[in-house]
Amino acid sequence: MLHKELSIEDPSSFQNYIRMEQLVLEELLHAVAPLIEKKDTVMRQAIPAQDRLSVTLRYLATGNSFMNLSYSVRIALNTLSQIIPNTLKAIVEVLEKKVFNCPSSPVEWQVLAEKFNIQWQFPHCLGSLDGKRINFRPPRKAGSVYRNYKGKDSIIFLALVDADYNFIFVDVGRNGRMHDASVFRESSLATQLHSGTLNLSLPSSLPGYNVDMPYVIVADDAFPLKTNIMKPYPGRNLTNEKKIFNYRLSKARRTVENAFGIMANRFRILLNTIPLSVEKVELITYTCCILHNFLLQKKAHSYISLELRNNISESIQSNLNSILHQNGNRCTDRAVLLLETISAHILIQ
């Protein structure tokens, strides 16, 4: 098999082949091997656990069809169709609880907010929220059930990301026809946020202000302005102060877009139209998300460059004037006051 030859003769190419360093692969293999390894029988020799894992990672890295992959790894098509889903489920089972570290106490949320303030210069920020559409090819009997506004069939991957590009909350599998704000409204994150069960840090005052301000999640204009959801000022003819605020908010909000981009370019199956059932597409997307966090925790400095972490392209500013107002998202007076207060604080920093 090609991956065996590369692992022995060209380790650097093998690392690119499966999108993972050898030591990290060995750690992952040690964790999932008990769930995916099979025993030899008198009828046939079982495919080793290492080959099963390597083939699965290669599938995620390229998004090639099972038929295409079967030629390069010399494993039958029907066997691949069983190996890959089973290995994906094993990865989820062993890593899910280890890599998803959604804060559960006010102190942990406070740590997230401090990171956003230090790295992205946006105060009282708990995370960046956005949705990504994963295109797939549903069965013909599904018709246009999953057809989105771009004319493609998709599911939605909604994510909340911290200052270091880790996914701390995800919602995978909502119909691609839905609006991002609708997906958020029906998610468990919104339910806990509105019911006060997220154990967020208590509101506190910003430097120079006597009013206690709640902690917020930053999002784009597709989401409603709420007490705990902060989005840019809408419209074109904005004052310089509002443009500065939008720029600073965009710096913080881009963490979720960067996380999507990093994950999709490492696991390029997410850039393709996946020709599988919606259940398998959900499994693939969720597994890629888990592996993204796993790799960040193993060796963040090789996964995200220092330049990418500390510098945001100045092209963001050129896009600020094109933000359009959406009348469907109503906001409360308190949310408007919060927007104005944080905006004023940013201007004096």
N, C-alpha and C positions, 0 to 999 in steps of 0.2 A: 504494500500500500504506500501511496505517496507520502502520507503524513508520518509513517514510520521512518522512511528514508530521510525526510527533512529533519526529524527530531534527532537523528544520529549524525547526519552529515552537515546540516546547516541550521543550527539552533535559532539564529536570528530570523531566518525565513519561516521556521516553524512557529515562532512567536507571532509573526504577522499572519500566518496561515490560520491560527485559531484565535487570534486577538487576545492572547494571554501569555504571560511569562511562564517559563517552565516550572519554577518553584510554586507559583500560584496554582498552576494546573495540577501539580502533585497534591497540594493541599485540598483542592476541590475534589480530586479523584479519591483521595482517602475518605472524604466525607460521603460521597455518593456511591462508592463501589459496593457497599453491602446491599444497596437497593437495586443495582442494575446488573451485577455480575450473575452469570449463569454457569451451571455445571456441565462438564462434558458428559456425553452419553456414548453408548456403543454405536449409535447411529450417526453421530456427528460431533465435531469439535466446536465448542461454544466460542462465540466472538468475545474476546477479552473486554473487561470493563473500560480499560484505557481507550480501546478503539471505539467503543460505544460513545464515550464522552467526547473524544476528538472529532468524530463524525458529526455529532450534534452541534458542537461549537462551530465547526466549519459551515454547517448549514445556516446557523444564525449569522455568521460573518459574511456570507455571500448572498443568501436568499435564492440560490439555485434550486431548480426543481429536483425532486427525488430521483427522477430519471437521469438528469445530468450528473448528480452527485454519485449515483451508483456506478457510473463508468470510471470515475476517478478513485473511488475508495474500494471498488471491487466487491461490493456487497449488493445482494439482490434488492430490487425495488420494493418487493413486498416485505422484506426484512427491515429495510430502512424505515418504512412506514410504521413499523412497530417500535423500533429502537428509539427513534427521535422523540416521539411523544412520551414514552416511558422515562427517558432520560431527563426530559424537561420537567416532568412531574417530580422526579427524584431531586433535582436541583432546587425546586421550589420547597419541597418538604424539608430539606436539610438547611437551607439558607434563609428562608423567609423570616423567622423570628430573630435571626442573628444580625441581619443587615437593615431591617426596618426599625429605626429608633425614633418613633414619634414621641415627642416629649409628653410626659404624664404628670408633671408637677410644675408649679410656677417658677421654681428655680431653673429647671431645664429650659423652659420657654424664655426665661430671661437671658440665658446663655446664648440662645439663638439670636435674640434681639441685639445683644452686644456685638455679635459677629457681623450682623448686617450693618450696624452703625459704624464699625471699624473698617470693614472691607468695602462697603458700598455707600457709606455716608448718608444713610437714611435711618432716622431714629424710630424707635418703637415698632420695628418691622419684624414679624414672626416668620415670614416666608413669602415666596412668590408663587402665584397660582395661574395656571393656564391649561388649555386643552390641546391635544394633538390628534389628528385623524389618521388612523391606520387603515390603509386601503386593502381590500381583499376581494375575492371573487366568490360571491355566494352561489348556492345552487339555483338553477333556473326557476324552480318552484317558488323561490323567495321573491321573485319579481323585482320591484323597486323599493322593497321594505327598507333597505339600508342605504338608499340613494341620498346623497347629501346635496347641498346647494351648488357644489362644483360639478355635479353630474356623475360622481363616482360613488361606489359602494364602500362603506367604511364603518368602523366602530370608533369610539372616542376614548382616548387615554387622558384622563384628567389627573393633574399632579400638583402637589405642593412641594416646593423645593427650598432647601435651606441655603445659606450663604456660600456653602462649599459644593453646591450642585448635587447634594444627596437628595433623593426622593424620600420625603418623610410621610407622605400620604399619597395614595393612588386610587383611582376608580377606573377600572378597565371594563369595557364591553357595552357601554351605552350605545344606542342606535346612532349612527352617523347623521341622521336627519335632525337630531336634537341640537339646540343652541348650547354653547358652552355654559351660559348662565343657568340654563335649565338642568344641565347635568350636575352642576354644582348644587343647585337648589335641592335636588333629590339625593345627593350624596350623604353619607354618614358624617362627613366633615361638617357640612352645613347644619345638620341636625344637632351635632354636639356643640357647634359654635353658638347657635341660637339658644340652645337650652342651658348653656353655661357649664357643660360637663367636660370641657377640655382642660379644665384646671389652668387657665391662662394666668399670667402674672397680673396682679392687681393694677389698675390704672395708677399712673404716677405722673408727676409734673415734669415737663421739659425744662432745661436750663433757661432761666429768665422768665418763666411763667409760673403762676400760682394755681393754674387750673390743672386738675388731674386728667390726663389723657389716656384713653385705652390703647392697648397694643393692636396692631393692624396687620392684615395680609394685603400685599400689593398685587394688583391685577390690571389688565388692560381695560379699554372702554367697553368691552363686551359684557363686563360684569357690573352689577349694581353698586352704587355708592352706599355703603352701610357703615354702622359704627365700627365694625371690625374689618371692613373691606375698603381699601383705599385705591382710587384710580385717578388717572390724569384729569386735569381741567379739559373740558370739551371745547370745540370751536376752533376757528382759524385766527381771528384777530385778538390774540392774547397779549396781555401786558408782558414786559420783560420778566417781572417777578413770577408770573404764572408759567412762563416758558422755562425759567430756571427750575421751578418746582417739578414740572413735567420731565425735564431732563434728569433730575436726580431720582425721581421715581422710576424712570425708564432704566436707569443704571441698576437699580435694585431688582426691577421686574425681569430684566434680561437674564437673570440667573436660571429661570425655568426654561427659557428658550435655548440658552446655552446647554443646559442639561439634556434637553431633547436632541439637540444637534450632536452632542458628544456621543450619546447613546446610539442614535441612528447611524452615525458614520462608523462606529465600531461594529455594530450589528446591523449590517446593511440590508438584512431581510426587511427591516422596517421601512426602507425606502422603496420597496417593490410592492406590486399588487400580489398579495399572498393568495395562491389558488387553493385554499383549504376552507374547512367549515369555520363558522364563527367561534365555536368553542375552542378549536385549535389555535385560531388567531389570537384569542384572548390569552391562552396559555403561553404562546410564543412571546407576546408583548409583555406579559407579567414577568416571565423568566428573564427577558432582556433587562427589564427594570431592576430585578434582583441582582443580576450579574453586574450591572452598572454600579450599584452601591457596593457590592462585594469588592470590585476592583478599586474603587475609591478608597475603601478602608484598608486595603492591602498595601497600596503604594500610590498615594495620591499625587506625589510630585512627578511621577512618570505618566500618569493618566491625564493630568491637566497641567499644562505648562504655566510657569509663573507669569509669563506675559499675558496669557489668556485670563488668569485669575485677577490680575491687578489693573489691566487696561481694557476699557470698553471703547469700541470704535467711535470716533467723532461723528460718524454718519448718523448716529442716533438723533443728534440734534437737528439734522436736516429734515427728519421725519416728524418732528413734534408739531409743526404747523398744519400737518395734514390730518390730525386726529379729528374725527367727526363726532358730533353729538348724537346720542341715541335716546329718543324720547321715551322708550319703553322702560327704562330703568329709573324708577323714582327713588329719591333719597330723602332721608329725614333731615330735619333742621340740625340735629345733633351731629350727624355725619358731615354736613356742610361746615359746621363750626370746627370740627376736627380737621377737615381739609384745610381750612384757612389758618388754623393754629400751627399745624405742622409746616405748612408752606411758609409762614412768617418765621418760624424757627430756623428753617433751612437757609433762608436769606441772610440771617445774621451769623451763621456759622463761619 
